[in-house]
Amino acid sequence: MKFTTALIASAVSLASSAFAIPASTTAAAAQPSETLGWGQHWIKTSDNLFLQSQTAWTPGPATLGSADTAGEFNIVSTSLCDTVHTPEFLYGIVESITPGATQLQLTFEAGILGPASGGVFAWTTSGDDQLLSWSRSDSAFTGWILCDNIIYANQISTVPDDCSSIELASNIGTFA
């Protein structure tokens, strides 16, 4: 019995020292990856600009940027989620409609899944591409637009003068 108790105590002591975390250790900063996790998508334009939050991997307005700071997305229960780079998942939400609104801003919020009020994200097929689409019962989505480098859901059939129409396509292949 003494041998067993001593052996267990030694094993616990060894395990404790082997897995001790130094006091100065901090969490690693988010890093881009060159391969996608299972079920993940990079979402990009034909100009090779990638969907991401304005400040990489943090809540905020949706924008387009380089592959180095691209989000890795999946649609989970109709929510657009970035589950890779952040300690908390990020999900896309389109702002609520207000009277006279012609464009609704896409933002990323922290959490597991977006609320139903944020709309329904889905993939639609256009030729060989899988395009990101969005819908909500109180709106008339006509496509994505980029205004001052912020992404909006367009609510009218024309594109405002200071904006450009964009297609957001799934990319599950190479990094760039």
C-alpha positions in Angstrom: 0.0 0.0 0.0 2.8 2.4 0.8 4.4 1.7 -2.5 1.1 2.4 -4.4 0.6 5.7 -2.5 4.2 6.8 -3.1 3.9 5.9 -6.8 0.7 7.9 -7.2 2.1 10.9 -5.3 5.2 10.8 -7.6 3.1 10.6 -10.7 0.9 13.5 -9.7 4.0 15.6 -8.8 5.6 14.7 -12.2 2.4 15.5 -14.1 2.0 18.8 -12.3 5.5 20.0 -13.1 5.3 18.7 -16.7 2.1 20.7 -17.4 2.7 23.8 -15.3 2.1 27.0 -17.2 4.6 29.7 -16.6 3.1 32.9 -15.0 4.3 35.0 -18.0 2.4 32.9 -20.6 -0.3 34.8 -22.6 -2.7 33.6 -25.3 -1.3 33.6 -28.8 -2.5 36.3 -31.2 -4.8 35.2 -34.0 -2.9 34.2 -37.1 -4.0 33.6 -40.6 -3.9 30.0 -41.9 -3.1 28.7 -45.3 -5.5 25.8 -45.1 -9.2 25.7 -44.2 -10.7 23.7 -41.4 -13.4 21.2 -42.4 -16.6 23.0 -43.6 -15.0 26.4 -43.6 -15.0 28.9 -46.5 -13.0 31.9 -47.4 -15.4 34.4 -48.9 -14.0 36.6 -51.6 -14.7 38.9 -54.5 -13.5 38.5 -58.1 -10.8 41.0 -57.2 -9.4 38.6 -54.6 -10.5 40.7 -51.6 -11.6 38.7 -48.7 -14.6 39.1 -46.3 -13.5 40.0 -42.8 -14.2 42.4 -39.9 -12.7 45.9 -40.1 -10.3 45.1 -37.3 -9.2 41.5 -38.1 -11.0 38.8 -36.1 -12.8 41.2 -33.8 -16.4 42.4 -33.7 -17.2 45.4 -36.0 -18.2 46.4 -39.5 -17.7 43.9 -42.3 -15.2 44.9 -45.0 -13.0 43.5 -47.6 -9.2 43.0 -47.2 -6.2 40.8 -47.8 -5.9 37.1 -47.5 -3.6 37.6 -44.5 -6.6 38.8 -42.3 -9.4 36.8 -44.0 -12.1 35.3 -41.9 -12.9 31.6 -42.3 -16.6 31.2 -42.4 -19.4 28.6 -42.4 -23.1 28.9 -42.3 -24.5 27.3 -39.2 -28.2 27.3 -38.6 -28.6 30.2 -41.1 -25.9 32.3 -39.3 -22.7 33.3 -40.9 -20.0 32.3 -38.4 -16.2 32.8 -38.2 -15.2 30.1 -35.8 -11.5 29.9 -36.4 -9.5 32.9 -35.3 -11.3 34.3 -32.3 -11.6 33.3 -28.7 -15.3 34.0 -29.1 -17.0 33.1 -32.4 -18.0 35.9 -34.6 -21.3 35.9 -36.5 -22.6 38.2 -39.2 -25.7 40.3 -38.7 -27.4 42.7 -41.0 -28.8 45.8 -39.2 -32.5 46.2 -38.7 -34.5 48.1 -41.4 -35.6 51.6 -40.7 -38.1 53.6 -42.8 -36.5 54.8 -46.0 -33.4 52.6 -45.6 -31.9 51.5 -48.9 -28.8 49.8 -47.5 -28.3 47.8 -44.4 -24.8 47.4 -42.8 -23.3 43.9 -42.3 -21.4 43.7 -39.0 -19.8 40.9 -37.0 -20.8 40.4 -33.4 -19.3 38.1 -30.8 -21.2 35.0 -29.8 -22.1 31.6 -30.9 -25.0 32.2 -33.3 -26.7 35.3 -34.6 -30.2 36.1 -33.6 -33.0 35.4 -36.1 -33.5 39.2 -36.4 -30.1 39.3 -38.2 -31.5 37.5 -41.2 -30.9 34.2 -42.9 -27.5 33.6 -44.7 -27.3 30.9 -47.4 -25.2 29.8 -50.3 -26.8 30.2 -53.8 -25.4 28.7 -57.0 -24.5 30.9 -59.9 -22.7 29.0 -62.6 -19.7 27.4 -61.0 -19.8 29.7 -58.0 -21.4 29.5 -54.5 -22.5 33.0 -53.7 -23.3 34.3 -50.2 -26.9 35.5 -50.1 -29.1 36.9 -47.3 -32.8 37.3 -46.6 -35.2 38.6 -44.0 -38.9 38.9 -44.2 -38.9 42.7 -43.7 -36.4 43.5 -46.5 -35.9 43.2 -50.2 -32.3 42.1 -50.7 -30.9 42.8 -54.1 -27.2 42.1 -53.5 -24.1 43.2 -51.6 -22.6 46.6 -52.1 -19.4 48.2 -50.8 -19.6 51.8 -49.7 -16.5 53.5 -48.1 -15.0 50.0 -47.7 -18.0 48.8 -45.6 -20.3 46.0 -46.8 -24.1 46.6 -47.0 -27.1 44.6 -48.1 -28.6 46.6 -50.9 -32.4 47.1 -50.7 -33.0 48.7 -54.1 -32.4 47.7 -57.7 -29.8 50.4 -58.3 -26.4 50.9 -56.7 -25.8 54.3 -55.1 -23.3 56.5 -56.9 -20.7 56.3 -54.1 -20.9 52.5 -53.8 -20.0 49.4 -56.0 -21.8 46.2 -56.4 -19.9 43.1 -55.2 -20.4 39.3 -55.3 -19.2 37.4 -52.3 -18.2 33.9 -53.4 -17.1 30.9 -51.5 -13.5 29.8 -51.9 -12.7 26.4 -50.4 -9.5 26.0 -52.5 -6.2 27.7 -52.3 -5.4 30.5 -49.9 -5.1 33.4 -52.3 
